[in-house]
Amino acid sequence: MEVSRYRPGEDDEPVLQGYDVPLMPDWAVLDGLNYIKDQLDGSLSYRWSCRMGVCGSCGMTVNGEPRLTCGTFLDEYGDGPVRIEPLKGFPVIRDLVVDIDDFLAKLSSVRPWLVREGEDLPLTTEYAQTPEQLEAYKQYSMCINCLLCYSACPVYVLEPDFLGPAAIALAQRYNLDSRDMDDRFDVLNLEDAVWGCTFVGECTQVCPKHVDPAEAIQRYKLTAALRSVLPWSRR
């Protein structure tokens, strides 16, 4: 395996370092990284948690593609080499660890929670949903914030102010929820939000949970256009 190493104060820029890792038939790329850290070089830094494609923390660039390393297997690449680098488009903190503060700020800006109006806290009323109402937003709720879509998005890489696929998809998740009373028009109908998307579709291609952020963005473009023409139309 070839692994990108960057040690602040020691390296001026990331460099690739080679490691000999056993090619086991049931090993994911993450297992290879764990082997390196446990057996060869304990100084290697990277994020991981669940190993089940749920936490989203082990996203990295594998042979040039944004992938979850827990769900990408070494035998997909034959005898190798397998090159592991940090996700593109994010500042590198150390080795394979990237700074995600910008994403977290963007995520918070879309108000990713149910917004209710005219109700006093704490809310005690139960709002039941039909299966059809659940299905309207369920796909967008599957996002695990792995950031693969941001790394694959050519707009975000070139324009860091772009709100980005995952944040917009999650905003749409709440917009389509029958219990929500917001439409997030103020943060989505902007040049740096839905209108900045050029519909390349790479975000959807790399999404491990089939969220389809590209569709979410295009759907809200239609909503925003209708809202501009029909101001009383909210969704």
C-alpha positions in Angstrom: 0.0 0.0 0.0 1.1 3.6 -0.7 -0.1 5.9 2.0 -0.1 9.7 2.0 1.9 11.0 5.0 1.9 14.6 6.2 3.4 15.5 9.5 3.0 19.2 10.5 6.4 20.7 11.3 8.2 18.0 9.5 6.8 17.9 6.0 6.3 20.8 3.6 3.7 18.9 1.7 2.2 15.3 1.7 4.5 12.5 0.5 3.7 8.9 -0.3 5.1 6.2 1.8 5.0 2.5 0.9 4.1 -0.4 3.2 4.0 -4.2 2.6 0.5 -5.4 3.6 -0.7 -9.0 3.3 -3.4 -9.4 0.6 -6.1 -11.2 2.6 -9.3 -12.1 0.8 -11.5 -10.6 3.5 -9.6 -7.5 4.2 -11.0 -4.1 3.5 -8.6 -1.1 2.9 -9.3 -0.1 6.5 -8.0 -3.4 7.7 -4.8 -2.7 5.7 -4.4 0.7 7.4 -5.1 -0.9 10.8 -2.4 -3.5 10.0 0.1 -0.7 9.2 -0.7 1.2 12.4 -0.7 -1.9 14.6 2.3 -3.8 13.1 4.4 -1.4 11.1 4.1 2.3 11.9 2.1 3.5 14.9 2.5 7.1 13.9 0.0 6.8 11.0 -3.1 9.0 11.6 -6.6 8.4 10.1 -10.2 8.4 11.2 -12.4 5.4 11.6 -15.0 4.1 14.1 -17.7 1.5 13.2 -16.3 -0.5 10.3 -19.9 -1.1 9.1 -20.5 1.8 6.7 -22.6 3.7 9.2 -20.4 6.3 10.9 -19.0 7.8 7.7 -15.7 8.7 9.4 -13.3 6.5 7.3 -13.8 8.2 3.9 -10.6 8.6 2.0 -9.3 8.7 -1.5 -8.5 5.2 -2.7 -6.6 5.1 -6.0 -8.0 8.5 -6.9 -11.7 7.8 -6.0 -13.5 8.9 -2.8 -14.4 5.7 -1.0 -15.4 4.4 2.4 -12.3 2.4 3.3 -14.3 0.0 5.4 -16.4 -1.0 2.4 -13.6 -1.1 -0.2 -11.7 -4.3 -0.3 -8.0 -4.8 -1.1 -8.7 -7.7 -3.6 -10.6 -5.2 -5.8 -7.2 -3.9 -6.8 -5.4 -7.2 -7.4 -1.8 -7.2 -6.4 -1.8 -3.4 -6.1 -0.4 -1.0 -5.3 -3.3 0.6 -3.5 -2.8 4.3 -3.0 -4.5 5.9 0.0 -4.8 9.7 0.2 -7.0 12.1 2.2 -10.2 13.3 0.8 -9.7 16.0 -1.8 -11.0 19.5 -1.2 -10.3 19.6 2.5 -7.3 21.0 4.4 -5.1 18.2 5.7 -4.5 18.1 9.4 -2.2 15.1 9.5 -1.6 12.1 7.2 -5.2 11.0 6.2 -7.1 13.3 8.6 -8.8 16.3 7.1 -10.3 19.4 8.6 -14.2 19.2 8.4 -15.0 22.4 10.3 -16.2 24.1 7.1 -18.6 21.3 6.3 -20.0 21.3 9.9 -20.6 25.0 9.7 -22.4 24.6 6.3 -24.5 21.7 7.7 -25.6 23.8 10.7 -26.6 26.7 8.4 -29.4 24.7 6.7 -31.1 24.1 10.1 -31.0 20.3 9.9 -33.8 19.7 12.4 -37.6 19.8 12.4 -38.8 23.5 12.5 -42.2 24.1 14.1 -43.9 27.4 14.4 -46.4 28.7 17.0 -45.7 25.9 19.5 -44.3 26.2 23.0 -41.4 24.1 24.2 -41.3 21.3 25.2 -43.3 19.8 22.4 -45.6 17.1 23.6 -47.8 16.5 20.5 -47.1 13.4 18.4 -47.2 14.0 14.7 -47.9 10.7 13.0 -46.9 10.1 9.3 -48.3 7.8 6.6 -45.9 5.5 4.8 -46.2 7.8 1.8 -45.1 10.8 3.8 -42.1 8.9 5.2 -41.2 7.7 1.7 -41.1 11.4 0.5 -37.9 12.1 2.4 -36.5 8.8 3.6 -33.9 8.5 0.8 -32.3 11.9 1.8 -32.3 10.9 5.5 -29.8 8.0 4.8 -26.8 10.4 4.6 -24.0 9.5 7.0 -22.0 12.7 6.4 -19.0 10.8 5.0 -18.1 13.7 2.8 -17.4 11.6 -0.3 -19.8 13.8 -2.2 -17.9 16.9 -1.3 -14.6 15.4 -2.3 -16.0 14.3 -5.7 -17.8 17.6 -6.4 -15.8 19.8 -8.9 -17.7 22.9 -7.8 -16.8 22.5 -4.1 -13.1 21.8 -4.9 -13.0 25.0 -7.0 -15.5 27.2 -5.0 -15.1 26.5 -1.2 -18.1 28.8 -0.5 -20.4 26.3 -2.2 -22.9 24.9 0.3 -22.3 21.4 -1.0 -24.3 18.2 -1.8 -24.8 16.7 1.6 -25.9 19.9 3.3 -28.4 20.6 0.5 -29.7 17.0 0.5 -30.2 17.1 4.2 -32.0 20.4 4.0 -34.3 18.8 1.4 -34.9 15.9 3.7 -36.5 18.3 6.2 -38.2 20.4 3.6 -40.0 17.2 2.4 -40.9 16.1 5.9 -44.7 16.7 6.6 -43.9 17.7 10.2 -41.5 20.5 9.2 -42.8 24.1 8.7 -39.7 25.6 7.1 -38.5 25.7 3.5 -34.9 27.0 4.1 -35.4 29.3 1.1 -33.0 31.9 2.7 -30.0 29.5 2.6 -30.8 27.4 -0.4 -31.8 29.9 -3.0 -28.3 31.4 -3.4 -25.6 31.3 -6.0 -23.4 29.5 -3.5 -26.1 27.0 -2.8 -28.4 25.2 -5.3 -27.7 27.6 -8.1 -24.0 26.9 -7.9 -24.5 23.2 -8.8 -23.6 22.4 -12.4 -25.2 19.0 -12.2 -22.1 16.9 -13.0 -23.6 14.2 -10.8 -20.4 12.9 -9.3 -21.9 13.3 -5.8 -24.5 10.8 -6.6 -22.1 8.4 -8.2 -19.8 8.1 -5.1 -22.6 8.1 -2.4 -22.4 4.8 -0.5 -25.9 5.2 0.8 -27.6 6.0 -2.6 -28.9 9.4 -1.2 -28.7 11.0 -4.7 -27.7 14.5 -3.7 -27.8 15.6 -7.3 -31.5 14.9 -7.5 -32.1 16.7 -4.2 -30.4 19.8 -5.6 -32.3 19.8 -8.9 -35.6 19.3 -7.1 -35.0 22.3 -4.9 -34.0 24.4 -8.0 -37.6 23.7 -9.2 -39.0 24.6 -5.8 -37.0 27.9 -5.7 -38.1 28.8 -9.2 -41.7 28.3 -8.4 -41.4 30.2 -5.1 -39.9 33.1 -7.1 -42.9 33.1 -9.4 -45.5 32.1 -6.8 -44.3 33.6 -3.5 -47.0 31.7 -1.5 -45.7 28.3 -2.7 -43.4 26.9 0.0 -42.5 23.4 -1.3 
